Each structure stands twice: as structure tokens, then as C-alpha cells.
Amino acid sequence: MGMIDLFGAFMDKQFQKTPDGYIYRFNAKGPPIRVSESDHARYVRRGGWSFLFHVAGLMLSIIAAAMVTAHWFPAGGEAGGMVLMGALLIGIGVALYKSLAWSMRAPERELGTAPVDVSTLTPQRVLRTEPRATPARKASGLVLFGYFVAEMVAGIAGALLLYRLLEPLNENAAIVGALVGFAAAAWAIDRLCVRRTGESVLESLPFIP
């Protein structure tokens, strides 16, 4: 398995293996669609590239948001600047989530003309449709990526907040505070993800053992 396929783990979580291929379901709730082995590999690879593009887009968007905030509030530390930056971060998170949802629907858009009749599947091959009853059930790739984006946005917001608060006192303390703020905010969102889905975003990343 190549590195790009590893980055496609979020897309791969939307497929269920069957004896003759895979069954795809958007966000684990959409109509089941039969997918061949070759199509599954192709969509996972596309999902890997999509993951990288979205992460790059997130970083570039945050840099752009910081530049816009600095342009309108060059002195730094103003309440208006923090409000603007926070609003921009929220907008970035929503836009990226919408973009990711569209990307994750690729199999549904391209193969959705022939959904699977679940009544013809054997019990072990039917995807569950009932609400999540226990944390043991795996979350969909879209949900986990949504939490990933939320962790990044919350972490950056926490880092900026503590940095702004501590910078007047000591720059070194402000840097340490920013790191602590990022870690604390991201950890809080990750714990929320574990409580809601039974999975940790960090533990689900393909490059985390």
C-alpha cells in the first residue's frame, strides 16, 4: 500500500468489505452501492490526494486569514482582530467540511445509479442502519475528518488566544502558552470525538501507530 493510499484512510472507512468487492455508503447512512475492488482502490487513492489537498488548503487559508486580520488590525491584540480571526477560522472550517463532504460523495455521484438492494444481501453483508448504540461502532471517514478539521481550528484558535494574552508579559511565555493552548483545545475536541463516536481522530490517522 502506497503513502497516498494511507492518507485515503478516511475514504476507506466508508466502504465495507464483501466477498465479491465492497459496499459503499456515504457517512455510513447513505444508500448502499456495490463497488468493485478496482473502483475501491481508485476511490481510496483519490481520497488520499483529497486529504492532502484539504490539509494544504487549511494551512493556506489560515495564513490568509491571519494576513487579512493583520491588515485590518495591524497593532495586534485588539478585540476586533480576535473576533475577525475567530469568524474567519469558523468560515474556513465550514467551507473545508463542505468541500470534503462533496469529495467523499464521489462514489455516490458516479456509481449511484445502481444502489444495492439490501434485501438480497446475506445478514453479515448488510450495513447496519440503526443508530449508534455503543462507542464500539466505527465512525465514518467524513465524521472523523470533520473532527480533525475542528481540532485544527480549535487548536489554532486556542494558540492565538493564549499568545495574545501572554505576549505583553513575555514572548517566550507566549510561545509556550500558544503550544499549550493548541494542545489543550485539540485534545478537548478529540475527547469529544471519542465520547460521541468511540474513536480518537489522532489514533485514526494513518501515520499514527
C-alpha positions as CSV (number, residue, x, y, z in Angstrom):
1,M,0.0,0.0,0.0
2,G,1.4,3.4,-1.0
3,M,1.6,6.5,1.1
4,I,-1.3,8.1,-0.8
5,D,-3.5,5.1,-0.1
6,L,-2.6,5.5,3.6
7,F,-3.8,9.1,3.5
8,G,-7.0,7.8,2.0
9,A,-8.0,6.0,5.2
10,F,-10.9,8.5,5.8
11,M,-12.4,7.5,2.5
12,D,-11.7,3.8,3.1
13,K,-13.8,3.9,6.3
14,Q,-16.9,4.5,4.1
15,F,-16.5,1.0,2.5
16,Q,-17.4,-2.4,3.9
17,K,-15.6,-5.4,2.5
18,T,-17.8,-8.2,1.0
19,P,-16.8,-11.5,-0.6
20,D,-17.2,-10.0,-4.1
21,G,-16.0,-6.5,-3.6
22,Y,-17.1,-3.6,-1.4
23,I,-20.3,-1.8,-0.4
24,Y,-20.0,2.0,-0.2
25,R,-22.2,4.2,2.0
26,F,-21.8,7.9,2.4
27,N,-21.2,8.8,6.0
28,A,-22.4,5.2,6.9
29,K,-26.0,6.4,6.3
30,G,-26.5,6.8,2.6
31,P,-27.9,4.1,0.2
32,P,-25.6,1.1,-0.1
33,I,-23.8,1.0,-3.5
34,R,-21.8,-2.0,-4.7
35,V,-18.2,-1.2,-5.7
36,S,-15.6,-3.4,-7.3
37,E,-12.1,-4.0,-6.0
38,S,-10.5,-1.8,-8.6
39,D,-13.0,1.1,-8.0
40,H,-12.4,0.8,-4.3
41,A,-8.7,1.2,-4.8
42,R,-9.2,4.1,-7.1
43,Y,-11.5,6.0,-4.7
44,V,-9.2,5.4,-1.8
45,R,-6.3,6.8,-3.8
46,R,-8.4,9.8,-4.8
47,G,-9.3,10.2,-1.1
48,G,-5.7,10.3,-0.2
49,W,-5.0,13.1,-2.6
50,S,-8.1,14.9,-1.4
51,F,-6.9,14.6,2.2
52,L,-3.5,16.2,1.3
53,F,-5.2,19.0,-0.7
54,H,-7.6,19.8,2.1
55,V,-4.8,19.9,4.7
56,A,-2.8,22.2,2.4
57,G,-5.9,24.3,1.8
58,L,-6.5,24.5,5.6
59,M,-3.0,25.8,6.2
60,L,-3.1,28.3,3.4
61,S,-6.5,29.5,4.4
62,I,-5.3,30.1,8.0
63,I,-2.3,32.0,6.7
64,A,-4.6,34.1,4.5
65,A,-6.9,34.7,7.4
66,A,-4.0,35.9,9.6
67,M,-2.9,38.3,6.8
68,V,-6.4,39.7,6.5
69,T,-6.6,40.2,10.2
70,A,-3.2,41.8,10.4
71,H,-4.2,44.2,7.6
72,W,-7.3,45.5,9.3
73,F,-5.8,45.3,12.8
74,P,-2.1,46.0,12.4
75,A,-1.5,46.8,16.1
76,G,-2.4,43.3,17.2
77,G,-4.2,42.3,20.4
78,E,-7.4,44.3,19.6
79,A,-10.7,42.6,20.5
80,G,-11.9,43.3,17.0
81,G,-9.0,41.4,15.5
82,M,-9.6,38.4,17.6
83,V,-13.3,38.4,16.7
84,L,-12.4,38.7,13.0
85,M,-9.8,35.9,13.2
86,G,-12.3,33.7,15.0
87,A,-15.0,34.3,12.4
88,L,-12.6,33.6,9.6
89,L,-11.5,30.3,11.3
90,I,-15.1,29.2,11.6
91,G,-15.8,30.0,8.0
92,I,-12.7,28.1,6.9
93,G,-13.8,25.1,8.9
94,V,-17.3,25.1,7.5
95,A,-16.0,25.5,3.9
96,L,-13.5,22.7,4.2
97,Y,-16.1,20.4,5.7
98,K,-18.5,21.1,2.9
99,S,-15.7,20.6,0.3
100,L,-14.7,17.3,2.0
101,A,-18.3,16.1,2.0
102,W,-18.5,16.7,-1.7
103,S,-15.3,14.8,-2.2
104,M,-16.5,11.9,-0.1
105,R,-19.6,11.6,-2.2
106,A,-17.6,10.7,-5.4
107,P,-18.7,7.1,-5.4
108,E,-22.3,8.0,-4.8
109,R,-22.3,10.6,-7.7
110,E,-20.5,8.3,-10.1
111,L,-22.0,4.9,-9.2
112,G,-25.2,5.9,-7.5
113,T,-27.4,4.9,-10.4
114,A,-27.4,1.2,-9.3
115,P,-27.8,1.1,-5.5
116,V,-27.7,-2.3,-3.8
117,D,-30.9,-4.0,-2.7
118,V,-30.1,-4.8,0.9
119,S,-32.8,-7.5,1.0
120,T,-30.7,-9.5,-1.4
121,L,-27.6,-9.4,0.9
122,T,-26.8,-12.0,3.5
123,P,-27.0,-10.8,7.1
124,Q,-23.3,-10.5,7.5
125,R,-23.1,-8.3,4.4
126,V,-25.8,-5.8,5.3
127,L,-24.6,-2.5,6.6
128,R,-26.2,-1.5,9.8
129,T,-28.7,1.3,9.6
130,E,-29.7,1.6,13.3
131,P,-28.4,4.5,15.4
132,R,-25.1,4.0,17.0
133,A,-25.7,2.1,20.2
134,T,-22.2,1.8,21.7
135,P,-18.9,3.5,21.3
136,A,-17.5,0.3,19.7
137,R,-19.1,1.1,16.3
138,K,-16.7,2.7,13.9
139,A,-17.3,6.3,12.8
140,S,-17.4,7.2,9.1
141,G,-14.4,8.9,7.5
142,L,-16.4,12.1,7.0
143,V,-17.2,12.4,10.6
144,L,-13.6,11.8,11.7
145,F,-12.3,14.3,9.2
146,G,-14.8,16.8,10.4
147,Y,-13.5,16.4,13.9
148,F,-9.9,16.6,12.5
149,V,-10.7,20.0,11.0
150,A,-12.4,21.0,14.2
151,E,-9.3,20.1,16.2
152,M,-7.1,22.1,13.9
153,V,-9.3,25.2,14.0
154,A,-9.8,24.9,17.8
155,G,-6.1,24.3,18.4
156,I,-5.1,27.3,16.3
157,A,-7.7,29.5,18.0
158,G,-6.5,28.4,21.4
159,A,-2.9,29.1,20.5
160,L,-3.7,32.5,19.1
161,L,-5.7,33.4,22.2
162,L,-3.0,32.5,24.7
163,Y,-0.3,34.0,22.6
164,R,-2.2,37.3,22.5
165,L,-2.8,37.2,26.3
166,L,0.8,36.3,27.3
167,E,2.7,38.3,24.7
168,P,2.7,41.6,26.7
169,L,4.2,39.8,29.6
170,N,6.9,37.7,28.0
171,E,7.4,36.5,24.4
172,N,8.9,33.1,25.4
173,A,5.9,32.5,27.8
174,A,3.6,33.5,25.0
175,I,5.1,30.9,22.7
176,V,4.9,28.2,25.3
177,G,1.3,29.3,26.1
178,A,0.4,29.0,22.4
179,L,1.7,25.4,22.2
180,V,-0.2,24.6,25.4
181,G,-3.3,26.3,24.0
182,F,-3.2,24.4,20.8
183,A,-2.7,21.0,22.5
184,A,-5.4,21.6,25.1
185,A,-8.0,22.7,22.6
186,A,-7.2,19.9,20.1
187,W,-7.3,17.4,23.0
188,A,-10.6,18.6,24.2
189,I,-12.2,18.2,20.7
190,D,-10.5,14.8,20.4
191,R,-12.1,13.7,23.7
192,L,-15.4,14.9,22.5
193,C,-14.9,12.8,19.3
194,V,-14.1,9.7,21.4
195,R,-17.2,10.3,23.6
196,R,-19.5,10.8,20.6
197,T,-18.1,8.1,18.2
198,G,-15.9,5.8,20.2
199,E,-12.8,6.7,18.2
200,S,-10.0,9.2,18.5
201,V,-9.1,11.3,15.5
202,L,-5.4,11.1,16.3
203,E,-5.4,7.3,16.7
204,S,-7.3,7.0,13.4
205,L,-4.7,8.9,11.4
206,P,-2.8,6.5,9.0
207,F,0.6,7.7,10.2
208,I,-0.1,7.3,13.9
209,P,0.7,3.7,15.1
